Amino acid sequence: MEVICAILTALFGIGFGIFMALHPEDAIALRSRRRYTQVPEPTEEYIKLTRLEGIVVSVLCAVLLVVLLFAPQ
């Protein structure tokens, strides 16, 4: 049961990482809620860092998924 939960968490992490990489402005809005407050728009550098963070999250979750699927029981 724990392995199934870990696999589902890894798949969710991969999906969210891809979302962050493809739509960094929306991922930033999830964190800061800038659409509902008067926080200034994110800079291009912050958007690039968010995109990079999404790629890193996806890769780490994919590695976790491979380890969980092919680890000896």
C-alpha positions in Angstrom: 0.0 0.0 0.0 2.8 2.4 0.8 4.4 1.7 -2.6 1.2 2.5 -4.4 0.9 5.8 -2.5 4.5 6.7 -3.3 4.0 5.9 -7.0 0.9 8.0 -7.1 2.7 10.8 -5.4 5.6 10.5 -7.9 3.1 10.6 -10.8 1.5 13.7 -9.3 4.9 15.3 -9.0 5.8 14.6 -12.6 2.5 16.1 -13.7 2.8 19.2 -11.6 6.4 19.6 -12.7 5.4 19.5 -16.4 2.6 22.0 -15.6 5.2 24.3 -14.0 7.5 24.0 -17.0 4.8 24.7 -19.5 2.8 27.3 -17.7 5.1 29.1 -15.2 2.9 32.1 -14.8 0.0 30.0 -13.7 2.2 28.0 -11.3 3.5 31.3 -9.8 -0.1 32.4 -9.4 -0.9 29.3 -7.5 1.8 30.2 -5.0 1.5 33.9 -4.6 -2.1 34.6 -5.5 -0.9 37.7 -7.3 -4.1 37.8 -9.3 -6.1 38.6 -6.2 -3.6 41.0 -4.6 -1.6 44.0 -5.8 1.7 42.1 -6.0 3.7 43.2 -9.0 4.0 41.0 -12.1 6.8 38.4 -11.9 10.0 39.2 -13.8 11.3 37.2 -16.8 14.1 35.8 -14.6 11.6 34.5 -12.0 9.5 32.9 -14.8 12.6 31.2 -16.1 13.5 29.9 -12.6 10.0 28.6 -12.1 10.2 26.8 -15.5 13.6 25.3 -14.4 12.1 24.3 -11.1 9.3 22.5 -12.8 11.8 20.5 -15.0 13.8 19.6 -11.9 10.7 18.5 -10.0 9.6 16.3 -13.0 13.0 14.7 -13.3 13.3 14.0 -9.6 9.9 12.5 -9.4 10.6 10.4 -12.5 13.8 9.1 -10.9 11.8 8.3 -7.7 9.2 6.5 -9.8 11.8 4.4 -11.5 13.5 3.5 -8.2 10.1 2.5 -6.7 9.1 0.4 -9.7 12.4 -1.4 -10.1 13.6 -1.7 -6.5 14.0 -5.2 -5.2 11.2 -6.1 -2.8 
